[in-house]
Amino acid sequence: MSYMPFGLIYLFSHFFYFFIFYVFPYRKKVVLANLAKSFPEKDKKERTKVAKEFYRYLTFLLAESIKNLTISEESLRKRMTVRNPEIMDRLYEEGREVLLLSSHYHNWEMLITAQNLVFKHQAIGIGMPMSNKFWDKKINERRERFGMKVVHANNYKKVLSEQTTEPTATLILGDQSPGKDENCYWVDFLNQKTAFYFGAEILANQTNAAVVYAVIHLVKRGHYEIELKEISASPSSEPYGKITSDYISFLEEDIQDKPSAWLWSHKRWKKQIPDNLAEMQSAHEGRFLKRFGKR
């Protein structure tokens, strides 16, 4: 299917939309529950409209992700551009390492594949391995064919330490559901208490890499534009939580601007709020401040 023209693959996506929304709803209860909690100000009709738009987006995303497996470099360069590349260009000229924080908003798979083409930095992507080792290997081979280096959470330090010839830009999709409660950063996000990974902020303080937020905007079907926002040029001088909070604030603003472009089928709020949340957060902050010698 990946070798078919975009138009033909999109044609299949229309049938798929009808199938996963009306015939065998894909995680429809999860989607509607997430929307209800995130947008209590919207009535049921408005949330259903967003849900339908989301499923349209999801089927187009699937079509584009299939095509992305074999897309040519020329076509990819036309379909993924950067609105304000001067931010990354400046950091590259300064020899600065970069943490590129993004999310599951619009076509993140195309961003992963194109990152090494649109920025001068050596592209590195941190992710969790897929449960199926065969598909994990195959998908990552496709993601890496234009120079991106995909690493897993258990070996990224080794890979980063080996990159000594040119500055790197490490892509982290920071909106996934995190692991252990004691390592989470809890905030009010989309009208509910939400746990976020704190690993990007820790990595930023370990390396003093510049932190840049990257949001993907839809220009027209199959064509996207990356907008960059610099979060911090000096993470080691930032107070606890500032980098993570800024990322979350940018993400929330983008979701509210175009809710259908975010991955609502993800069970983002499956983690229960701990009874001792205040105590846990205080301990989390204390460990961070002690580790990096901050006050």
Secondary structure, 3 states (H helix, E strand, C coil): CCCCCHHHHHHHHHHHHHHHHHHCCCCHHHHHHHHHHHCCCCCHHHHHHHHHHHHHHHHHHHHHHHHHCCCCHHHHHHHEEECCCHHHHHHHHCCCCEEEEECCECCHHHHHHHHHHHCCCEEEEEECCCCCHHHHHHHHHHHCCCCCEEEECCCHHHHHHHCCCCCEEEEEECCCCCCCHHHCEEEEECCEEEEECCHHHHHHHHHCCEEEEEEEEEEECCEEEEEEEEEECCHHHCCCCHHHHHHHHHHHHHHHHCHHHECCCCCCCCCCCCCCHHHHHHHHHHHHHHHCCCC
